[in-house]
């Protein structure tokens, strides 16, 4: 959520930056400023009314001591009027603040100045492409056929048990899945991230804190009885560890990692891009999260991108790094880099990681602040990235490393799988 102070002080600059998102926020920002001025006036009246009430209350006590009951009773009537006025002013202030929040909930994060102009994923900027795309010949198989051939994943059984988008991993397919999870967690710990095992269900406040609510309810599975949401990513519970927390400067950087299943309804998904492991309702992912000082959060972002790149190189997968354009940028993000692997059998790029800096957007919702050199608390920056999401990694591993007589396991993964080949 955008900060009111920033809107007041940087409105014109923000309007220019929002052009990268193809959004004109002028009317929204002007309305927020106008409502905030009204709220401030109401707050001033309320403060004056409360101060006057306190002053009269002291006078009443003194008058009673002096035996001046008639005068005291006149002032008591006055305090009654002031209490009613205070109540009215508080209600007006709350109503005005709610109107401000309703507008702010609709405004996405301000794009970083480096975000390129664009309307869709076709306009994303390719920053780097690395690794040779394997030539598999005419007999190459897509991962869903390989999974069936080697009895690794049963998609039909998943449909029977739950529905489409809930595969069942079998035998070496299950071992490969577990090996990747352990490999990603170990690599994250080597990079200084502390492992966390968070809850898989979160409350409404947590969903609000990281920006999934109030506008993304349709993408999450919801338990209406307890009003809890299945997590779409472990970013949500990890970042909410620091909701309503004031940190010290020396606490930075805070680096956390977690493996969790993730759950996404993905309503309306269809077509060839959702076949097999390309898009699931339940999938496994290792996430990396940082809480950073505003002065070096973009250095931390670059480090996180380098970490994900190193994982893809160790898995011997061709990949590319994209800087997302404004039209493809997530609601809460200021800058995002997507990392994609090439699926040699499907002949297409598959997104396997998004690494984002949210600057203060989430922190403002979370009330996540830090104190520096005895000054006033200020908002921290939050970052997160997939390191990595497993389904499309598995798809690319199976397809890119297939041979006429099996599927080779990358050398870095063999200590985890305990086998060299499927």
C-alpha positions, 0 to 999 in steps of 0.5 A, a space after each residue: 500500500 502506498 504511503 500517504 506522505 510519499 503521495 503528498 511529497 512525490 505525487 508528480 513523480 509517481 504519476 510519471 512512473 505509473 505510466 510504465 504500468 499504463 495507468 493514470 493515477 492522477 485522479 486517485 492521488 488527488 482524491 487521496 490528498 484531498 481526503 487526507 487534508 479533510 481527515 487532518 482537519 477533523 483530527 485537529 478539531 478532535 484534538 482541540 475538543 479532547 483538550 478542552 474536555 480535559 481542561 474543563 474536567 479539571 476545572 469541575 473538580 476544583 469547583 466542587 472542592 470550592 463548593 461551587 456546585 451550580 457552576 460545576 454542573 454547568 461545566 458538566 453539561 458542557 463536557 457532555 456536549 464535548 463528548 458527543 462532539 468527540 464521538 461524532 468527530 471520531 466517526 467522521 475521521 474513521 469514515 474518511 480514513 476508510 475512504 482513503 484506504 479503499 482508494 489505496 487498495 486499488 493502486 498498485 506499487 510504484 514501478 521502479 524507474 528501470 521498469 520498461 514500458 510495455 503492455 504484456 509479457 511479450 514486452 518484457 526485456 530479456 536481460 540474459 540468456 545462458 546455456 545451450 538448448 539441447 537438440 533432442 531430435 525428432 523422437 523427443 517426448 514431452 514430460 507428460 509422456 516421459 512421466 507415463 513411460 517411466 512411471 514417474 507421475 500419474 496425472 489421471 490418478 490425481 484427477 480421480 483423487 482430487 481433480 485436474 492440477 493435482 498430480 500423484 508422484 510415484 517411485 523415482 518421480 517422488 524421489 526426484 521431487 524430494 531430492 530437488 526440495 532438499 537440494 534447493 534448501 541446502 543451497 539456500 542455507 549455503 547462501 545465508 538463508 535460515 530455514 523456516 517451516 511455516 503454517 500452510 493456512 493463514 488468516 485474513 490479516 496475513 493475506 492483507 499484509 502481503 497483498 493477496 487480499 483484498 483483491 485476489 480472493 478468487 485465486 486462493 482456496 478459502 476455508 469459510 468456517 474458520 476464515 483461513 486461506 491455503 497459502 499460494 506461496 510461503 512468502 505469505 507466512 514468512 513475511 508475516 512473521 514480521 507483521 507489527 514488528 519494529 526491527 533494529 538496524 543491526 537486524 538486517 539483512 533478514 534472510 529466510 527460506 522455506 519449503 512448502 506445498 503451494 495452492 492456487 485455484 488459477 481460475 480460467 486456466 486452459 490451453 496447451 500451456 497448462 498441460 502436464 506440470 505446466 500449471 497446477 493447483 497444488 505444487 511444491 516450492 522453495 522460497 527465499 525471502 528478505 527483509 532489507 534496509 532501504 539503502 541496499 534492497 536492490 543490491 539484495 535483489 541482484 544477489 537473489 537473482 544470482 542465487 537462482 541463476 546458480 541453481 539453474 546452472 547446477 541443474 544444467 538447464 538453459 535459462 534466460 532472465 527477464 525484466 518485467 515490463 509495467 504491463 506484466 508487473 505484479 500488483 505489489 512489486 516495484 521491480 521483478 525479474 523472471 527466470 525461465 528455463 527452456 523446455 526442449 520437447 515443448 519448444 517453449 520457455 517456462 517461468 520457474 522463478 520470479 524475484 521481486 523487490 516490493 520496497 515499502 509496499 508490503 511493509 506499509 500494510 504489515 506495519 513492518 518498521 525499523 529504527 536507526 540511530 535513535 530516529 523515528 521508526 521507518 518502513 523496511 523493504 521486503 523481497 522474495 523469490 522462488 528458488 525454485 518452483 518444482 513443477 516446471 523444473 521437473 518438466 524441463 529436467 525430464 525433457 532436456 536430459 532425456 536420451 534414447 535409453 532414459 533420463 540423465 540426472 544432473 551431477 549436482 542432484 545425484 547425491 540427493 537422488 541416489 541414482 544417476 539415471 531414470 
